[in-house]
């Protein structure tokens, strides 16, 4: 039904007179609606269905965030956030004698909660707990007890059993960072050789290569180290067919995709609507690293656009069993490129068209 309606719309807009009328009507409405915030509010009320899924996702995510404060999980986003905030305070120049007054008590409680109800041991869980313990230990070694909350937090932390392994994962000097030997020319070559590939060989994608690429993806910057995303990988042919058949962007070539990845953002990582765009940003940063890594492993990919279109959102949510606060960011087709198939040249903009210096409003 959706495909049929889309076909009818495309046929109608192919008529120059209809397209001209359509464009003029849109411009007229938007000239009024976009002129003031009052006009935008009125327009949003009329176009309620267009934005409502994101509003629902944000509220559902905030609800899940507060529910999760008393629930044990493999990783604890509120603990991750606060520990990273402590890291930033520790490395500040000049460092304050006392900092994190407003959140140190809850951070220790988050840590205690995670420690007292241990999850099935996994590398991710153990690593997170070690990181939290080491950073909290460093914090209490450098701050004074001038603040009553800090003093209470120190007593509480020292009453907990030590969490220790061979690793030490607290902040460390920038000068000890291992620098890469990759040159600019090599990086540029990788970027220029990566193309959006839509035609693949009939050859399975090894899962170990996908996981290797994800090691690169997870190193991407993430606001407060939350990593608010998940890569849902499908490589069973029937499931690939179902998932790749949902987005409009895979029409015509989805039938021969060997592996398809759905990048999912999770709004339950946030207590405030101010952060509602962060999952889109962080997952996009991770995706870029992921597809560059795929290239180095001999695999090709293409990003499949996922517009916020209610009928497809509802279908994808049902197919994947997504909670309201879990949002699809994009899809990625992955496979071995068919050497005999064509690839788009896709001329890029000139640097002067994407960059300005010191251009205040």
C-alpha positions in Angstrom: 0.0 0.0 0.0 2.8 2.4 0.9 4.7 1.6 -2.2 1.6 2.1 -4.3 0.9 5.5 -2.8 4.6 6.5 -3.4 4.3 5.4 -7.0 1.2 7.5 -7.5 2.9 10.6 -6.0 6.0 10.1 -8.2 3.8 9.8 -11.3 1.9 13.0 -10.4 5.0 15.0 -9.6 6.5 14.0 -13.0 3.9 16.3 -14.5 5.5 19.8 -14.7 2.2 21.6 -13.9 1.5 19.5 -10.8 5.0 19.8 -9.6 5.0 23.6 -10.0 1.7 23.9 -8.1 3.0 21.6 -5.4 6.1 23.6 -4.9 4.2 26.9 -4.9 1.8 25.6 -2.3 4.6 24.4 0.0 6.5 27.7 -0.3 3.3 29.7 0.6 2.6 27.6 3.7 6.3 27.6 4.8 6.7 31.4 4.3 4.1 31.8 7.0 4.9 28.9 9.3 8.7 29.4 9.3 8.6 33.2 9.9 8.0 33.0 13.6 8.1 30.4 16.5 4.3 31.0 16.9 3.8 30.0 13.2 6.1 27.0 13.7 4.0 25.9 16.7 0.8 26.2 14.8 2.3 24.2 11.9 3.5 21.5 14.3 0.0 21.1 15.7 -1.4 20.6 12.2 1.5 18.3 11.3 1.3 16.4 14.6 1.9 12.9 13.1 5.2 14.1 11.5 7.0 14.8 14.7 5.0 12.8 17.3 7.1 9.6 17.1 10.3 11.5 18.1 8.4 13.2 20.9 7.2 9.9 22.1 10.7 8.4 21.9 12.2 11.2 24.0 9.5 10.9 26.7 9.8 7.1 26.7 13.6 7.3 26.9 13.4 9.6 29.9 11.0 7.3 31.6 13.2 4.3 30.9 16.2 6.3 32.3 14.6 6.8 35.6 13.2 3.3 35.8 16.7 1.9 35.1 18.2 3.7 38.1 17.1 0.8 40.3 17.6 -1.9 37.7 20.8 -3.9 37.2 22.1 -4.0 33.6 25.3 -5.2 31.9 26.4 -1.5 31.8 25.1 1.5 33.7 24.8 4.6 31.6 24.3 6.9 34.6 27.5 5.5 36.2 29.4 5.8 32.8 28.3 9.4 32.5 29.3 10.5 36.0 32.6 8.7 35.9 33.5 10.4 32.7 32.6 13.7 34.3 35.0 12.9 37.1 37.7 12.1 34.5 37.2 15.6 33.0 37.5 17.2 36.4 40.7 15.2 37.2 42.4 16.3 34.0 41.3 20.0 34.2 44.0 22.7 34.2 44.2 24.2 36.8 42.4 21.5 38.8 40.1 22.6 41.5 40.8 21.4 45.1 37.2 20.2 45.3 34.9 19.4 42.4 31.9 17.3 41.5 30.1 18.3 44.7 26.7 18.1 43.0 27.0 14.5 41.7 29.7 12.7 43.7 27.3 11.2 46.2 25.0 9.8 43.5 28.0 8.5 41.6 29.2 6.4 44.6 25.7 5.1 45.0 25.5 4.2 41.3 28.8 2.3 41.7 27.6 0.6 44.9 24.4 -0.5 43.3 26.2 -2.0 40.4 28.8 -3.7 42.7 26.2 -5.1 45.1 24.2 -6.8 42.4 26.8 -8.3 40.1 25.8 -9.1 36.6 26.9 -12.3 34.8 30.6 -11.5 34.4 31.5 -10.2 30.9 34.4 -8.3 29.6 32.3 -5.2 29.1 30.8 -5.3 32.7 34.2 -6.0 34.3 35.9 -3.3 32.3 33.3 -0.8 33.2 33.5 -1.6 36.9 37.3 -1.4 36.9 37.2 1.9 35.2 34.6 3.3 37.7 36.6 2.0 40.7 40.0 3.4 39.4 38.6 6.8 38.6 36.7 7.1 41.9 39.9 6.1 43.7 41.9 8.8 41.9 39.2 11.3 42.7 39.3 10.7 46.4 43.1 10.7 46.4 43.2 14.3 45.1 40.2 16.1 46.6 39.8 17.4 50.2 36.9 16.7 52.6 36.0 20.4 52.9 32.6 19.6 51.5 30.3 17.4 53.7 29.0 15.6 50.6 32.5 14.7 49.5 33.3 13.5 53.0 30.3 11.3 53.2 31.0 9.9 49.7 34.6 9.1 50.7 33.4 7.1 53.7 30.8 5.3 51.6 33.3 4.4 48.9 35.9 3.2 51.3 33.4 0.9 52.9 32.9 -0.9 49.6 35.1 -3.8 48.6 37.9 -2.9 46.2 37.4 -3.8 42.6 40.8 -4.6 41.1 42.3 -6.4 38.2 45.7 -6.1 36.4 44.4 -3.0 34.5 44.7 0.6 35.6 42.1 2.6 33.7 42.3 6.1 35.2 43.3 9.3 33.3 46.9 9.2 32.1 49.4 11.7 30.6 48.7 12.8 27.0 52.3 12.3 26.2 52.0 8.6 26.7 49.4 8.2 24.1 50.4 5.8 21.3 50.5 7.9 18.1 49.6 6.4 14.8 52.0 5.7 12.0 49.2 6.2 9.4 50.0 9.2 7.2 47.6 11.8 5.9 48.1 10.4 2.3 47.1 7.0 3.5 44.0 8.3 5.3 43.0 10.3 2.2 43.5 7.3 0.0 41.2 5.3 2.3 38.5 8.0 2.2 38.7 8.4 -1.6 38.7 4.7 -2.3 35.7 4.1 -0.1 32.6 4.3 -2.3 29.0 3.4 -1.7 28.7 -0.1 -3.1 25.3 -1.5 -3.9 26.1 -4.6 -5.9 27.8 -7.5 -4.0 29.2 -11.0 -4.7 27.1 -13.9 -3.6 29.4 -14.5 -0.7 28.8 -14.5 3.0 30.4 -11.9 5.3 32.5 -13.4 8.1 31.1 -12.4 11.5 34.6 -12.0 12.9 35.3 -9.3 10.3 32.1 -7.4 11.4 33.2 -7.6 15.0 36.7 -6.4 14.1 35.2 -3.3 12.4 33.1 -2.7 15.5 36.2 -2.5 17.6 37.0 0.6 15.6 33.5 1.9 15.7 33.3 1.9 19.5 36.4 4.1 19.7 34.6 7.0 18.2 33.9 10.0 20.4 30.7 9.8 22.4 29.1 12.4 24.6 30.0 11.5 28.2 31.2 8.1 27.0 27.6 6.8 26.9 27.8 5.0 23.5 24.0 5.2 23.1 23.8 2.9 20.1 23.7 -0.7 19.0 24.6 -2.4 15.7 21.9 -4.9 14.9 23.5 -7.3 12.4 21.5 -9.6 10.1 23.2 -12.2 7.9 20.5 -14.9 7.7 19.2 -14.6 4.1 15.5 -14.6 4.9 16.0 -12.0 7.7 18.2 -9.9 5.5 15.4 -9.9 2.8 12.8 -8.8 5.4 14.9 -6.0 6.9 16.3 -4.7 3.6 12.8 -4.7 2.1 11.5 -2.0 4.5 13.5 1.1 3.6 12.8 2.9 0.3 16.5 3.4 -0.2 17.3 -0.2 -0.8 14.7 -0.6 -3.6 16.1 -2.4 -6.6 19.2 -3.9 -5.0 18.1 -5.0 -1.5 17.5 -8.6 -2.7 21.2 -9.3 -3.1 22.6 -7.7 0.0 24.6 -10.4 2.0 24.5 -8.7 5.4 22.5 -5.7 6.5 23.2 -3.7 9.7 20.6 -1.6 11.5 22.1 1.2 13.6 19.9 1.8 16.5 20.0 4.8 18.9 18.7 4.5 22.4 17.1 7.6 24.1 16.9 5.8 27.5 20.5 7.0 28.0 19.3 10.6 28.7 17.3 12.2 31.5 16.7 15.5 29.6 15.2 16.3 26.2 18.1 18.6 25.6 20.2 15.5 24.6 17.6 14.1 22.2 19.9 14.5 19.2 23.0 12.9 20.8 22.2 9.3 19.7 22.0 10.4 16.1 25.4 12.2 16.4 27.2 9.5 18.3 26.0 6.6 16.2 26.9 8.5 13.0 30.5 9.0 14.3 30.7 5.3 15.2 29.3 4.3 11.8 31.9 6.2 9.9 34.7 4.4 11.8 32.8 1.1 11.2 32.6 1.5 7.4 36.3 2.7 7.1 37.3 -0.4 9.1 35.3 -2.6 6.7 37.2 -1.2 3.8 40.6 -2.2 5.4 39.2 -5.7 5.8 38.3 -6.1 2.2 34.5 -5.4 2.7 32.4 -2.8 1.0 29.3 -1.0 2.2 26.6 1.6 1.5 24.5 3.6 3.9 20.8 3.2 3.4 18.9 6.4 4.4 16.2 6.1 7.0 13.9 9.1 6.9 11.5 9.7 9.7 8.4 8.5 7.9 5.7 7.1 10.2 4.5 4.1 8.1 8.0 2.8 7.7 9.0 3.6 11.3 6.0 1.6 12.6 6.8 -1.3 10.3 10.5 -1.4 11.3 9.7 -1.1 15.0 7.3 -4.0 14.8 9.8 -6.1 12.7 12.7 -5.5 15.1 10.7 -5.4 18.3 11.9 -1.9 19.2 10.8 -0.1 22.3 9.4 3.5 21.7 12.7 5.0 22.9 14.8 2.9 20.4 15.2 4.7 17.1 16.6 3.5 13.8 19.4 5.9 12.7 20.4 4.3 9.4 20.9 0.9 7.7 24.2 -0.3 6.2 24.5 -2.9 3.4 27.7 -4.9 3.8 29.4 -7.4 1.5 32.2 -8.1 -1.0 31.9 -5.8 -3.9 31.0 -7.2 -7.3 34.0 -6.1 -9.4 31.9 -6.1 -12.6 29.1 -3.8 -11.3 29.1 0.0 -11.7 29.6 2.4 -8.9 28.5 6.1 -8.7 31.2 8.7 -9.1 29.5 11.1 -6.7 31.5 14.3 -7.1 32.0 16.0 -3.8 31.7 19.7 -3.0 34.8 21.9 -3.2 36.4 22.7 0.2 35.4 26.4 -0.1 31.8 25.3 -0.2 32.0 23.4 3.1 34.3 25.5 5.1 34.5 29.1 6.5 36.9 30.7 9.0 36.0 33.1 11.8 32.5 33.8 10.4 30.4 35.2 13.2 26.8 36.1 12.5 
